[in-house]
Amino acid sequence: FPVTICTIKFDPKIIVHYTQKLIDTYTAEYYQDINYCRADPTRHLIPLKAVNFYVAKKDLTFEKLISFLPDYLGSRSYKIQCVNDLCHRKILERKKVSKDKRLTNIYPTERTFNLYCELHLSYKNTLYNL
């Protein structure tokens, strides 16, 4: 029977399936790049913001990305190190802005974008198709 918390009804069956899906994705070799990012809040937010801007068809400059990250997550140099690391691991990629060569845009790689799309659909299907 449904459990009520704060006037929201949760079906235990959905919670069981959803939490199992989370466990499966957190331990799956297939999602190792996403799981690498999840291990650190700064690294976790960086690709999420890149995917967010990519889907919205907005340009995410390197500086905009760095300034988006809250100060409590680390120093500016640590944030830059995280972006560089994610680019080195081919989770993100940089592209020079053709109009202004001083600027660099950050994008998810095709593989990273596809992983996030698959993960989103997997969670969505788990929650809404039971």
MARVO-152592 format. One line per field, with one value per atom (N, C-alpha, C): residue number from 1; residue in three letters; atom name; x, y, z. Coordinates in Angstrom, 1 decimal, padded with zeros to 4 digits. Example, Ala and Ser with C-alpha at 12.3 -4.5 7.8 and 13.67 -1.06 7.14 Angstrom:
// residues 2
resi	1|1|1|2|2|2
resn	ALA|ALA|ALA|SER|SER|SER
name	N|CA|C|N|CA|C
px	013.2|012.3|013.2|012.8|013.7|012.9
py	-005.7|-004.5|-003.3|-002.2|-001.1|000.0
pz	007.8|007.8|007.8|007.1|007.1|007.9
//
This chain:
// residues 130
resi	1|1|1|2|2|2|3|3|3|4|4|4|5|5|5|6|6|6|7|7|7|8|8|8|9|9|9|10|10|10|11|11|11|12|12|12|13|13|13|14|14|14|15|15|15|16|16|16|17|17|17|18|18|18|19|19|19|20|20|20|21|21|21|22|22|22|23|23|23|24|24|24|25|25|25|26|26|26|27|27|27|28|28|28|29|29|29|30|30|30|31|31|31|32|32|32|33|33|33|34|34|34|35|35|35|36|36|36|37|37|37|38|38|38|39|39|39|40|40|40|41|41|41|42|42|42|43|43|43|44|44|44|45|45|45|46|46|46|47|47|47|48|48|48|49|49|49|50|50|50|51|51|51|52|52|52|53|53|53|54|54|54|55|55|55|56|56|56|57|57|57|58|58|58|59|59|59|60|60|60|61|61|61|62|62|62|63|63|63|64|64|64|65|65|65|66|66|66|67|67|67|68|68|68|69|69|69|70|70|70|71|71|71|72|72|72|73|73|73|74|74|74|75|75|75|76|76|76|77|77|77|78|78|78|79|79|79|80|80|80|81|81|81|82|82|82|83|83|83|84|84|84|85|85|85|86|86|86|87|87|87|88|88|88|89|89|89|90|90|90|91|91|91|92|92|92|93|93|93|94|94|94|95|95|95|96|96|96|97|97|97|98|98|98|99|99|99|100|100|100|101|101|101|102|102|102|103|103|103|104|104|104|105|105|105|106|106|106|107|107|107|108|108|108|109|109|109|110|110|110|111|111|111|112|112|112|113|113|113|114|114|114|115|115|115|116|116|116|117|117|117|118|118|118|119|119|119|120|120|120|121|121|121|122|122|122|123|123|123|124|124|124|125|125|125|126|126|126|127|127|127|128|128|128|129|129|129|130|130|130
resn	PHE|PHE|PHE|PRO|PRO|PRO|VAL|VAL|VAL|THR|THR|THR|ILE|ILE|ILE|CYS|CYS|CYS|THR|THR|THR|ILE|ILE|ILE|LYS|LYS|LYS|PHE|PHE|PHE|ASP|ASP|ASP|PRO|PRO|PRO|LYS|LYS|LYS|ILE|ILE|ILE|ILE|ILE|ILE|VAL|VAL|VAL|HIS|HIS|HIS|TYR|TYR|TYR|THR|THR|THR|GLN|GLN|GLN|LYS|LYS|LYS|LEU|LEU|LEU|ILE|ILE|ILE|ASP|ASP|ASP|THR|THR|THR|TYR|TYR|TYR|THR|THR|THR|ALA|ALA|ALA|GLU|GLU|GLU|TYR|TYR|TYR|TYR|TYR|TYR|GLN|GLN|GLN|ASP|ASP|ASP|ILE|ILE|ILE|ASN|ASN|ASN|TYR|TYR|TYR|CYS|CYS|CYS|ARG|ARG|ARG|ALA|ALA|ALA|ASP|ASP|ASP|PRO|PRO|PRO|THR|THR|THR|ARG|ARG|ARG|HIS|HIS|HIS|LEU|LEU|LEU|ILE|ILE|ILE|PRO|PRO|PRO|LEU|LEU|LEU|LYS|LYS|LYS|ALA|ALA|ALA|VAL|VAL|VAL|ASN|ASN|ASN|PHE|PHE|PHE|TYR|TYR|TYR|VAL|VAL|VAL|ALA|ALA|ALA|LYS|LYS|LYS|LYS|LYS|LYS|ASP|ASP|ASP|LEU|LEU|LEU|THR|THR|THR|PHE|PHE|PHE|GLU|GLU|GLU|LYS|LYS|LYS|LEU|LEU|LEU|ILE|ILE|ILE|SER|SER|SER|PHE|PHE|PHE|LEU|LEU|LEU|PRO|PRO|PRO|ASP|ASP|ASP|TYR|TYR|TYR|LEU|LEU|LEU|GLY|GLY|GLY|SER|SER|SER|ARG|ARG|ARG|SER|SER|SER|TYR|TYR|TYR|LYS|LYS|LYS|ILE|ILE|ILE|GLN|GLN|GLN|CYS|CYS|CYS|VAL|VAL|VAL|ASN|ASN|ASN|ASP|ASP|ASP|LEU|LEU|LEU|CYS|CYS|CYS|HIS|HIS|HIS|ARG|ARG|ARG|LYS|LYS|LYS|ILE|ILE|ILE|LEU|LEU|LEU|GLU|GLU|GLU|ARG|ARG|ARG|LYS|LYS|LYS|LYS|LYS|LYS|VAL|VAL|VAL|SER|SER|SER|LYS|LYS|LYS|ASP|ASP|ASP|LYS|LYS|LYS|ARG|ARG|ARG|LEU|LEU|LEU|THR|THR|THR|ASN|ASN|ASN|ILE|ILE|ILE|TYR|TYR|TYR|PRO|PRO|PRO|THR|THR|THR|GLU|GLU|GLU|ARG|ARG|ARG|THR|THR|THR|PHE|PHE|PHE|ASN|ASN|ASN|LEU|LEU|LEU|TYR|TYR|TYR|CYS|CYS|CYS|GLU|GLU|GLU|LEU|LEU|LEU|HIS|HIS|HIS|LEU|LEU|LEU|SER|SER|SER|TYR|TYR|TYR|LYS|LYS|LYS|ASN|ASN|ASN|THR|THR|THR|LEU|LEU|LEU|TYR|TYR|TYR|ASN|ASN|ASN|LEU|LEU|LEU
name	N|CA|C|N|CA|C|N|CA|C|N|CA|C|N|CA|C|N|CA|C|N|CA|C|N|CA|C|N|CA|C|N|CA|C|N|CA|C|N|CA|C|N|CA|C|N|CA|C|N|CA|C|N|CA|C|N|CA|C|N|CA|C|N|CA|C|N|CA|C|N|CA|C|N|CA|C|N|CA|C|N|CA|C|N|CA|C|N|CA|C|N|CA|C|N|CA|C|N|CA|C|N|CA|C|N|CA|C|N|CA|C|N|CA|C|N|CA|C|N|CA|C|N|CA|C|N|CA|C|N|CA|C|N|CA|C|N|CA|C|N|CA|C|N|CA|C|N|CA|C|N|CA|C|N|CA|C|N|CA|C|N|CA|C|N|CA|C|N|CA|C|N|CA|C|N|CA|C|N|CA|C|N|CA|C|N|CA|C|N|CA|C|N|CA|C|N|CA|C|N|CA|C|N|CA|C|N|CA|C|N|CA|C|N|CA|C|N|CA|C|N|CA|C|N|CA|C|N|CA|C|N|CA|C|N|CA|C|N|CA|C|N|CA|C|N|CA|C|N|CA|C|N|CA|C|N|CA|C|N|CA|C|N|CA|C|N|CA|C|N|CA|C|N|CA|C|N|CA|C|N|CA|C|N|CA|C|N|CA|C|N|CA|C|N|CA|C|N|CA|C|N|CA|C|N|CA|C|N|CA|C|N|CA|C|N|CA|C|N|CA|C|N|CA|C|N|CA|C|N|CA|C|N|CA|C|N|CA|C|N|CA|C|N|CA|C|N|CA|C|N|CA|C|N|CA|C|N|CA|C|N|CA|C|N|CA|C|N|CA|C|N|CA|C|N|CA|C|N|CA|C|N|CA|C|N|CA|C|N|CA|C|N|CA|C|N|CA|C|N|CA|C|N|CA|C|N|CA|C|N|CA|C|N|CA|C|N|CA|C|N|CA|C|N|CA|C|N|CA|C|N|CA|C|N|CA|C|N|CA|C|N|CA|C|N|CA|C|N|CA|C|N|CA|C
px	000.8|000.0|000.9|000.4|001.2|001.6|002.7|003.2|003.1|002.5|002.3|003.4|004.1|005.1|004.9|004.7|004.4|003.3|002.3|001.1|001.4|002.6|002.9|002.9|002.2|002.0|003.1|003.9|004.9|004.5|004.5|004.3|005.6|005.6|006.9|007.4|006.6|007.1|007.9|007.5|008.3|009.6|009.6|010.8|011.8|011.3|012.2|012.8|012.0|012.6|013.5|013.2|014.0|015.4|015.3|016.6|017.4|016.8|017.6|018.2|017.5|018.0|019.2|019.1|020.3|021.5|021.2|022.3|023.0|022.1|022.7|023.5|023.1|023.8|025.1|025.0|026.2|027.3|026.9|027.9|028.2|027.5|027.7|029.0|029.8|031.0|030.6|029.5|029.0|028.9|028.6|028.4|029.7|030.8|032.0|032.4|032.2|032.5|031.5|030.3|029.3|029.6|029.9|030.1|031.4|032.4|033.6|033.2|032.3|031.9|031.1|030.3|029.4|030.2|031.4|032.2|032.6|032.5|032.9|031.8|031.3|030.3|030.7|031.9|032.4|032.4|033.0|033.0|031.6|030.7|029.3|028.5|028.7|028.0|028.5|029.8|030.4|029.7|029.7|029.1|027.6|026.9|025.5|025.2|026.0|025.8|026.1|027.2|027.5|026.4|025.8|024.7|023.5|023.2|022.1|022.2|023.4|023.5|023.5|024.1|024.1|022.7|021.9|020.5|019.7|020.0|019.3|019.8|020.9|021.5|022.1|022.7|023.4|024.9|025.6|027.1|027.5|028.3|028.8|030.3|030.7|032.1|032.8|034.1|034.9|034.7|034.8|034.6|033.2|032.2|030.8|030.7|031.2|031.2|031.9|033.0|033.8|033.0|032.4|031.7|030.4|029.8|028.6|028.8|029.9|030.2|030.3|029.5|029.6|031.0|031.3|032.6|032.9|031.9|032.1|032.6|032.5|032.9|034.4|035.1|036.5|037.0|038.3|039.0|038.8|039.1|039.0|040.0|041.2|042.2|041.7|041.0|040.4|039.4|038.5|037.4|038.1|039.1|039.8|040.4|041.0|041.6|040.6|039.4|038.3|037.9|037.7|037.3|038.4|039.7|040.8|040.8|040.6|040.6|039.5|038.3|037.1|037.4|038.0|038.4|039.4|040.4|041.5|040.9|039.9|039.2|038.2|038.0|037.1|035.6|035.4|034.0|033.4|034.3|033.9|034.9|034.5|035.5|035.4|036.5|036.6|036.6|036.0|036.0|036.2|037.2|037.4|036.2|035.9|034.8|035.3|034.7|035.2|035.3|034.3|034.3|035.4|035.7|036.7|037.6|038.7|039.6|040.1|039.8|040.2|039.2|038.1|037.0|037.0|036.7|036.5|035.2|034.4|033.2|033.4|032.6|032.7|031.4|031.6|030.5|030.7|029.6|029.8|030.2|031.0|031.4|030.1|030.1|028.9|028.6|029.6|029.5|028.9|029.4|028.9|027.4|027.1|025.7|024.8|025.2|024.4|024.2|025.2|025.1|024.1|024.2|023.2|021.8|021.6|020.3|019.8|020.6|020.2|019.8|020.7|020.4|019.1|018.8|017.6|016.4|016.5|015.3|015.1|016.2|016.2|015.5|015.8|015.2|013.7|013.5|012.1|011.2|011.7|010.9|010.7|011.7|011.6|010.5|010.4|009.5|008.1|007.9|006.6|006.0|006.8|006.2|006.0|005.8|005.5|004.1
py	-001.2|000.0|001.2|002.3|003.5|004.1|004.7|005.4|006.9|007.6|009.0|009.7|010.6|011.5|012.9|013.8|015.2|015.3|014.6|014.6|014.1|013.5|012.9|011.4|010.7|009.3|008.6|007.7|006.9|005.5|004.9|003.5|002.7|001.9|001.2|000.4|-000.1|-000.8|000.1|001.3|002.3|002.6|002.8|003.1|002.0|000.8|-000.4|-000.5|-000.3|-000.3|000.8|002.0|003.2|003.1|002.7|002.6|001.4|000.4|-000.7|-000.2|000.7|001.2|002.1|002.9|003.7|002.9|001.8|000.9|000.3|-000.1|-000.7|000.3|001.5|002.5|002.9|003.0|003.5|002.4|001.1|000.1|-000.5|000.0|-000.5|000.0|-000.8|-000.5|000.5|000.2|001.0|002.5|002.8|004.2|004.7|004.2|004.5|006.0|006.6|008.0|008.9|008.6|009.3|009.1|007.8|007.5|008.2|008.4|009.1|010.5|011.1|012.5|012.6|011.6|011.6|011.5|011.1|010.9|012.2|013.3|014.6|015.7|016.5|017.4|018.4|018.8|019.7|019.0|017.8|017.0|016.6|016.5|016.1|017.2|018.4|019.6|020.0|019.8|020.3|019.6|018.3|017.7|017.9|018.0|018.3|019.7|020.6|022.0|022.0|021.2|021.1|020.5|019.4|018.8|019.7|020.4|021.3|022.4|023.0|024.1|023.5|022.3|021.7|021.4|020.9|020.6|021.8|022.9|024.2|024.9|024.4|025.0|026.4|026.4|027.6|027.4|028.4|028.3|028.4|027.4|027.4|027.7|028.9|029.2|028.7|028.5|028.0|028.9|030.2|031.1|031.1|030.9|030.9|029.6|028.5|027.3|027.4|027.9|028.1|029.0|030.1|031.0|030.5|029.5|028.9|028.0|027.4|026.5|027.3|026.9|027.7|027.7|028.8|028.9|027.8|027.4|026.4|025.0|024.8|023.6|023.5|024.6|024.6|025.9|025.9|027.1|027.2|028.3|028.5|027.5|027.4|026.4|025.0|024.6|023.2|023.0|024.0|023.9|023.8|024.6|024.5|023.2|022.7|021.3|020.3|020.4|019.4|019.5|020.6|020.8|020.2|020.5|020.0|018.5|017.9|016.5|015.8|016.4|015.9|016.0|017.0|017.1|016.0|015.9|014.9|013.4|013.2|011.9|011.7|012.7|012.7|012.6|013.2|013.3|014.6|015.6|016.9|017.2|018.2|018.7|020.2|020.7|022.2|022.5|023.6|024.1|025.6|026.1|027.5|028.2|029.4|030.2|030.9|030.6|031.1|032.7|033.3|034.8|035.4|034.7|035.3|034.1|034.0|032.9|032.9|033.9|033.9|033.1|032.8|032.1|030.6|029.8|028.3|027.9|027.2|026.6|025.2|024.8|023.4|022.7|021.4|020.6|019.2|018.5|017.0|016.3|015.3|014.5|013.8|013.3|012.6|011.4|010.7|009.5|009.9|011.0|011.5|011.9|012.6|013.1|011.9|010.9|009.7|008.9|008.8|008.2|008.9|010.2|011.0|010.8|010.8|010.6|009.2|008.2|006.8|006.7|007.4|007.3|008.0|009.2|009.9|009.0|008.4|007.6|006.4|005.8|004.7|005.0|006.2|006.6|006.9|007.6|008.0|006.8|005.8|004.6|003.8|003.8|003.2|003.8|005.1|005.9|005.9|005.9|006.2|005.0|004.0|002.9|001.6|001.7|000.5|000.2
pz	000.0|000.0|000.0|-000.6|-000.7|000.7|000.8|002.0|001.8|002.8|002.6|003.4|002.7|003.4|002.9|003.7|003.3|002.3|002.4|001.5|000.1|-000.1|-001.4|-001.2|-002.1|-001.9|-002.8|-002.1|-002.8|-002.8|-004.0|-004.1|-003.8|-002.8|-002.5|-003.7|-004.5|-005.7|-006.6|-006.8|-007.6|-006.9|-005.6|-004.9|-005.0|-004.9|-005.0|-006.3|-007.4|-008.8|-009.0|-008.5|-008.8|-008.0|-006.8|-006.0|-006.6|-007.1|-007.7|-009.0|-009.8|-011.0|-010.6|-009.6|-009.1|-008.7|-008.0|-007.6|-008.9|-009.8|-011.0|-011.8|-011.9|-012.7|-012.0|-010.7|-009.9|-009.9|-010.2|-010.2|-011.6|-012.6|-013.9|-014.6|-015.2|-015.9|-017.1|-017.6|-018.8|-018.5|-017.3|-016.9|-016.1|-016.3|-015.5|-015.6|-016.8|-016.9|-016.1|-016.1|-015.3|-013.8|-013.5|-012.1|-011.6|-012.5|-012.1|-011.8|-012.5|-012.2|-011.0|-010.7|-009.5|-008.2|-008.3|-007.0|-006.4|-007.1|-006.6|-007.0|-006.1|-006.5|-007.6|-007.7|-008.7|-010.0|-010.1|-011.3|-011.7|-010.8|-011.1|-011.8|-011.3|-011.8|-013.2|-013.5|-014.7|-015.9|-016.0|-017.2|-017.3|-016.1|-016.1|-016.7|-016.3|-016.9|-018.4|-018.8|-020.2|-021.0|-020.5|-021.2|-021.2|-020.1|-020.0|-021.1|-021.2|-022.3|-023.7|-023.8|-025.2|-025.7|-024.8|-025.2|-025.4|-024.7|-024.8|-026.0|-026.7|-027.9|-027.5|-026.3|-025.8|-025.7|-025.9|-025.8|-024.3|-023.9|-022.5|-022.6|-022.4|-022.4|-021.2|-021.3|-020.2|-018.9|-019.1|-018.0|-017.4|-018.2|-017.7|-016.9|-017.3|-016.6|-015.2|-015.2|-014.0|-013.0|-013.5|-012.7|-012.2|-012.9|-012.5|-011.2|-011.1|-009.9|-008.6|-007.6|-006.3|-005.7|-005.0|-004.4|-003.4|-002.7|-001.6|-002.2|-003.5|-004.1|-004.3|-004.2|-004.3|-005.0|-005.0|-005.5|-007.1|-007.6|-009.1|-009.7|-009.2|-009.8|-009.7|-008.7|-008.6|-009.7|-009.8|-010.9|-012.2|-012.5|-013.8|-014.0|-012.9|-012.9|-013.3|-012.7|-013.0|-014.4|-015.0|-016.4|-017.3|-017.0|-017.8|-017.7|-016.5|-016.3|-017.2|-017.1|-017.9|-019.4|-019.8|-021.2|-021.6|-020.7|-020.9|-021.0|-020.2|-020.2|-021.3|-022.1|-023.2|-022.8|-021.6|-021.1|-021.7|-021.7|-022.3|-023.4|-024.2|-025.3|-025.4|-025.8|-026.0|-027.5|-027.8|-029.2|-029.1|-029.9|-029.9|-030.6|-030.1|-030.7|-031.9|-033.1|-034.3|-034.4|-033.7|-033.7|-032.8|-031.8|-030.8|-030.3|-030.9|-030.6|-029.1|-028.4|-027.0|-026.1|-026.7|-025.9|-026.4|-025.4|-025.7|-025.1|-025.9|-025.5|-025.0|-024.0|-023.5|-023.9|-024.4|-024.8|-024.2|-024.0|-023.7|-025.0|-024.9|-026.1|-026.5|-027.7|-028.2|-027.3|-026.9|-026.0|-024.6|-024.1|-022.8|-022.9|-024.0|-024.2|-024.3|-025.1|-025.2|-023.9|-023.1|-021.8|-020.9|-020.9|-020.0|-020.6|-021.9|-022.5|-022.1|-022.2|-021.9|-020.4|-019.6|-018.1|-017.8|-018.4|-018.2|-018.6|-019.7|-020.2|-019.3|-018.8|-017.9|-016.6|-016.0|-014.8|-015.1|-016.2|-016.5|-016.7|-017.4|-017.6|-016.3|-015.5|-014.2|-013.3|-013.4|-012.5|-013.1|-014.4|-015.0|-015.7|-016.0|-016.7|-016.0|-014.7|-013.9|-013.8
//
